[in-house]
Amino acid sequence: MSEPGGKRLRSSLPACRAHRAALGSGRRQNLPAAVEEGLCGVATFLAELAYRLEALAKIFEQDSVALPRAAAFFHAESQNERSRAEAMLDYLNQRGGLYCGKDIKCPGCEGTCALLPALELTLVQRKEQMAVMAELSQLAREHGDAHTAGVVRSRFLAPLAPRVKRLGDLVTNARRLGPGWGEYLMERLQDEMGGD
């Protein structure tokens, strides 16, 4: 049931190229190499997402934008993603897997200085995150690792559905209110913008 060393199946899972050369830990507990690589790549993906959300929070803290509740919302989301990335790394460590640190690139959201595009960007990222988590769970199930599949579904995938719903509601309200004065009203009147 081992995989060929040079081939990688088509997947939207973030790849961790360093795992090709790594031999793994001596205390690996029935963790297939493909699942270990997927967990490592997803942990890096979550760290990149946390960095991007923190960059959005810093944008809304600037004097030229000055939406403090929006900044607090994105900062709380960033903290949440950072803790999820750490939980993924803890799980990988418990199973005896290796994490290969990868450089996290600049978030590329410096041009976003309005609330609606920031919320839409976050919603797209959340949907991508749900797809990646579902694919990671499916990969673990295909490789006979039911424990990882269950952990990914219960700890990482299930809490995302209410967050996507909340972000969808925020995007809808931001579209209804419009830019400028609508952003101010959205920032002042939305309870969800206060963070968790």
C-alpha positions in Angstrom: 0.0 0.0 0.0 3.0 2.3 -0.4 3.0 5.1 -2.9 5.5 5.7 -5.6 8.1 8.2 -4.5 8.0 10.6 -7.4 4.3 10.7 -8.1 1.7 13.0 -6.5 -2.0 12.6 -7.1 -3.9 15.7 -8.2 -5.1 17.5 -5.2 -5.9 20.9 -3.9 -4.2 20.1 -0.6 -1.2 22.3 0.1 1.9 20.4 -0.7 4.9 20.0 1.6 7.8 19.2 -0.6 10.2 18.6 2.2 8.4 15.4 3.2 9.7 13.6 0.1 13.2 13.5 1.6 12.3 13.1 5.3 12.3 9.6 6.7 9.9 10.4 9.5 10.0 9.8 13.2 10.8 6.6 14.9 7.6 6.9 17.0 5.2 7.3 14.1 1.9 5.8 15.1 0.3 4.3 12.0 0.5 7.7 10.2 0.8 7.2 6.5 3.3 9.4 4.7 0.7 11.1 2.5 -1.4 12.0 5.5 1.6 13.3 7.3 2.5 15.5 4.3 -1.1 16.7 4.1 -1.2 17.6 7.8 2.1 19.5 7.5 0.9 21.4 4.4 -2.5 22.2 6.0 -0.7 23.5 9.1 1.3 25.9 7.0 -1.8 26.9 5.1 -3.5 27.8 8.4 -0.5 29.8 9.5 -0.6 31.7 6.2 -4.3 32.4 6.7 -3.7 33.7 10.2 -1.0 36.0 8.8 -3.3 37.3 6.1 -6.1 38.0 8.6 -3.6 39.8 10.9 -2.6 42.0 7.9 -6.2 42.8 7.3 -6.6 43.8 11.0 -3.6 46.1 10.7 -5.1 47.8 7.6 -8.3 48.6 9.6 -6.2 50.0 12.5 -4.6 52.6 10.2 -5.6 56.3 10.7 -6.8 56.6 7.1 -9.3 53.7 7.5 -10.0 53.7 11.2 -12.6 50.9 11.7 -11.6 49.6 15.2 -14.3 47.0 15.5 -13.5 45.6 12.1 -9.8 45.5 13.1 -10.8 43.7 16.3 -12.9 41.2 14.3 -10.0 40.4 11.9 -7.5 40.2 14.8 -9.8 37.7 16.7 -10.1 35.7 13.5 -6.3 35.7 13.1 -5.8 34.5 16.7 -8.3 31.7 16.1 -6.5 30.6 13.0 -3.2 30.7 14.7 -4.5 28.5 17.5 -6.0 26.1 14.9 -2.6 25.9 13.2 -0.9 25.1 16.5 -3.6 22.5 17.3 -2.8 20.9 13.9 0.9 20.9 14.7 0.2 19.4 18.1 -1.8 16.6 16.5 0.9 16.0 14.0 3.5 15.8 16.8 1.3 13.4 18.9 1.1 11.0 16.0 4.8 11.1 15.5 4.9 13.2 12.3 7.4 15.8 11.3 6.7 19.4 10.5 8.9 21.0 8.0 8.7 24.8 8.3 8.0 26.6 5.1 8.4 30.3 4.4 5.2 32.1 4.7 4.8 34.6 1.9 3.6 38.2 2.2 -0.2 38.1 2.4 -0.8 40.4 -0.7 -3.9 42.2 0.7 -2.3 45.6 1.1 -4.6 47.0 -1.6 -7.7 46.1 0.4 -8.8 49.2 2.3 -12.6 48.7 2.3 -14.7 46.5 4.5 -16.6 44.6 1.7 -13.5 43.4 -0.2 -11.9 42.3 3.0 -14.9 40.3 4.1 -15.3 38.8 0.6 -11.6 37.8 0.7 -12.0 36.2 4.1 -15.1 34.4 2.9 -13.3 32.9 -0.1 -10.5 31.9 2.2 -12.9 30.2 4.6 -14.5 28.2 1.8 -11.1 27.2 0.5 -10.2 26.1 4.0 -13.3 24.0 4.3 -12.5 22.3 0.9 -8.9 21.6 2.1 -10.1 20.2 5.4 -12.7 17.9 3.6 -10.0 16.7 1.2 -7.6 16.1 4.1 -10.2 14.0 5.8 -10.9 12.1 2.6 -7.2 11.5 2.1 -6.9 10.1 5.6 -9.9 7.8 5.1 -8.5 6.6 1.7 -5.2 5.7 3.4 -6.9 3.8 6.3 -6.3 6.4 8.9 -9.8 6.8 10.5 -8.5 8.6 13.6 -7.0 11.5 11.6 -10.2 11.6 9.4 -12.3 11.9 12.6 -10.1 14.4 14.2 -10.0 16.6 11.1 -13.8 16.5 10.8 -14.6 17.1 14.5 -11.8 19.6 15.5 -11.2 21.5 12.3 -14.0 21.1 9.8 -17.2 21.2 12.0 -16.4 24.6 13.6 -16.0 26.2 10.2 -19.6 25.9 9.1 -21.0 28.5 11.5 -18.1 30.8 10.7 -18.8 30.7 7.0 -22.4 31.4 7.7 -21.5 34.4 9.9 -19.1 35.7 7.2 -21.8 35.2 4.5 -24.2 37.3 6.6 -21.6 40.0 7.1 -20.8 40.1 3.4 -24.6 40.4 2.6 -25.1 43.2 5.0 -22.0 45.0 3.8 -23.3 44.8 0.2 -26.7 46.1 1.3 -25.2 49.1 3.1 -22.6 50.0 0.5 -19.2 51.7 0.9 -18.4 54.9 2.9 -21.2 55.7 5.3 -22.4 52.0 5.1 -19.0 50.8 6.3 -19.3 53.1 9.3 -22.9 51.8 10.0 -21.8 48.3 9.6 -18.9 48.8 11.9 -21.1 50.4 14.6 -24.2 48.3 14.4 -23.1 44.7 13.7 -22.6 42.7 16.8 -20.6 40.1 14.9 -17.9 42.7 14.2 -17.0 42.7 17.9 -15.2 39.4 17.5 -15.7 36.2 19.5 
